[in-house]
Amino acid sequence: MKKLLENRGSKAQLIWIIIMRLTGLIMFFAPLYLPIRAYFYPSIENVQISGSDYILMCVGFALSSGAKMIGILLNNVGIALGNLMNKITK
């Protein structure tokens, strides 16, 4: 497990971190779009945030705040799978 959390500082790892952070931010702000839009445009019916919206916001917040560790983990899992495939195909 310690090897899976090793920070390699590679370009692919940075891409994974950015992807996770953007996904988390989109998941966090998506449930807020319609209520905010209804607030600024009085002609639009007010939409309330439901329980599933709160869950989506919490998951999005967790993804965006923990994006570095998730990105490092995904990058190292990809490297491990690549090495495994090289061993199997040789």
C-alpha positions in Angstrom: 0.0 0.0 0.0 2.9 2.3 0.7 4.1 1.9 -2.8 0.7 2.9 -4.2 0.8 6.2 -2.4 4.4 7.1 -3.6 4.5 10.6 -5.2 6.2 10.3 -8.5 5.7 13.9 -9.7 5.1 12.9 -13.3 3.1 14.7 -15.9 0.5 11.8 -16.0 0.0 12.2 -12.2 -0.6 15.9 -12.6 -3.2 15.2 -15.3 -5.0 12.7 -13.0 -5.0 15.3 -10.2 -6.5 17.9 -12.5 -9.1 15.5 -13.8 -10.2 14.5 -10.3 -10.3 18.2 -9.1 -12.4 19.3 -12.1 -14.7 16.3 -11.7 -15.2 17.1 -8.0 -15.8 20.8 -8.7 -18.4 19.9 -11.4 -20.1 17.5 -9.0 -20.1 20.1 -6.2 -21.6 22.9 -8.3 -24.0 21.0 -10.5 -26.8 20.8 -7.9 -26.4 24.5 -7.2 -26.9 25.6 -10.8 -30.7 25.7 -10.9 -31.3 27.2 -7.5 -28.8 30.0 -8.2 -30.2 30.6 -11.6 -33.7 30.8 -10.1 -32.5 33.3 -7.6 -31.3 35.8 -10.3 -34.1 35.3 -12.8 -37.6 35.8 -11.1 -39.4 34.3 -14.1 -37.8 30.8 -13.3 -39.5 28.6 -10.8 -37.5 28.1 -7.6 -35.9 24.7 -7.3 -35.1 23.2 -3.9 -32.0 21.1 -3.2 -32.9 17.5 -2.3 -31.1 14.9 -0.2 -29.5 13.3 -3.3 -28.1 16.8 -4.2 -26.5 17.1 -0.8 -24.9 13.7 -1.3 -23.6 14.7 -4.7 -22.2 17.9 -3.3 -20.4 16.0 -0.5 -18.9 13.5 -3.0 -17.8 16.4 -5.2 -16.2 18.2 -2.3 -14.4 15.0 -1.2 -13.1 14.5 -4.7 -11.9 18.0 -5.2 -10.3 18.3 -1.8 -8.6 14.9 -1.9 -7.7 15.1 -5.6 -3.9 14.9 -5.0 -4.0 11.6 -3.1 -6.6 10.2 -5.6 -4.5 11.3 -8.5 -1.4 9.7 -7.0 -3.2 6.5 -6.3 -4.7 6.3 -9.9 -1.4 7.0 -11.5 0.4 4.3 -9.5 -2.4 1.8 -10.1 -2.0 2.5 -13.9 1.8 2.0 -13.6 1.3 -1.2 -11.8 -1.2 -2.5 -14.3 1.1 -1.5 -17.2 4.0 -3.4 -15.5 1.7 -6.4 -15.0 0.6 -6.4 -18.6 4.3 -6.3 -19.7 5.1 -9.3 -17.6 2.1 -11.2 -18.9 2.7 -10.5 -22.6 6.4 -11.3 -22.6 
